Amino acid sequence: MKSENYIIAFQHLGLKEKEAEILLYIMQHREGVTQFEMESVLDIRQPEISLYMKKLLKRKWIGIAGYIKKTGRSRPISIYVPRVAPEDLANELRKELLHHSNIVNNSITTIESLNTA
């Protein structure tokens, strides 16, 4: 399946396009990637990469496998890897969407009850 199809699928499940691109890239490179690599390959600017990386780290979909120490005083470079299998990610998204669907249905029922109030 083409990468675009996966990105569209992630978008339908609530991820932003660039967030989906980053997650897909990390999942396709299980050995680990750096932010710099993603910037150049995905053509996404560093601030956007950092923003979406924080979201993905918070959700525990990706993790830091280690660091590359550069010479001099610069900070070490993080190596990012996926923390969940595609099946587990799909199940988590499915649960979130079912929960959201239940909330929407309950809200609709509440609104419908206006006629009987």
N, C-alpha and C positions, 0 to 999 in steps of 0.2 A: 504494500500500500504506500502511496506517495506521502511525503511529509505533510503536504498541504491538507490532506484528509485528516491526519491526526490533529493538526492544529485547529482545523474547523471543529472537529469532535470535542476538543478541549474547550473551545470557545462556547459551544452549545451547552457545555456543562458549567459555564460561569467564569472561566479564566479569560484574562485579557490576551490579545493576540501575541504580544511580545513575551508575556509570562508563559504562554503555551509553547512558544518557540524555544525559550530557555529550558523549560522542563523537558521537552522532547529531546533537545540536544544532549542534556545531561543523561537522560535515560538511554540514549543511543550510544553513549560513551561511558560505559560503566566503569572503565579503568580510571576515570577522573578527568576533570577539565578545570582550567583556570578562568577567571573573569576575563583576562586579557584575550584568551583564545576565543571565548564567546563573542567578545566585542568585535573581533576581526572577522570571524566566520559568519556570524549572524547579522553583522552590520547594525548593531544596536549600541547606542552610546553608553558610556560607563555609568552615569547617574541612573539611567533606566535599568541597567543590569543590576546594580546594587539594590535598587528599590524592589525589584521582583525577586532577587535572591533572598532578601530578608523575609519576604512573604513565604517563599517556598521553604526556607529554613524553619520558620515559625510553625508551619504546618507539618514539619518533620518529613517532608517528601524528599528532601535532599539533606545531605550532611557534609561535614568537612572531614576528609579522610586523612589529611596531613598538610604539611606546609613545605614550600620550597624557599630556602633561605638564600636571599640575594647577597652579594658581597656589598660591603659598605653599611650604611646605617638604615637603609630602606627596610620597610616592614616585610615580613615573610609573605609569600603569595599562597593563598589558600587553594587547595585542590578539592573540588566539589564532586560528590558521587551521589547517585540515587540511594535513598534509604528504604524505598518500598518497591515491591515488584509491581509490574503493570496490573496484575489481577487484583492485588490489594488496593491499589490506587483506584481502580474501577469500582470496587466494592465500597470504598469510603465515599466516593462521589455519589454512588447510587444511594447510600444511606442518607447523605446530606440532602439530596434532591427529593427523596421520599419524605423526609422530615419537613422540608420546605413546602412540598405539595400538600401535606396534611394541614399545615398552618394556613395556606391559601384557601383550602376547602373549608376549614373552620371559619375563616373570615368571611367567605362568601355566604355561608349558612347564617352567620350573624347578621349580615346585611339583608339577606332575604327575610329574616324575622322582623324587620322593620314594619312590614305590613300587618303583623299580628300584635304589635306593641300598642 
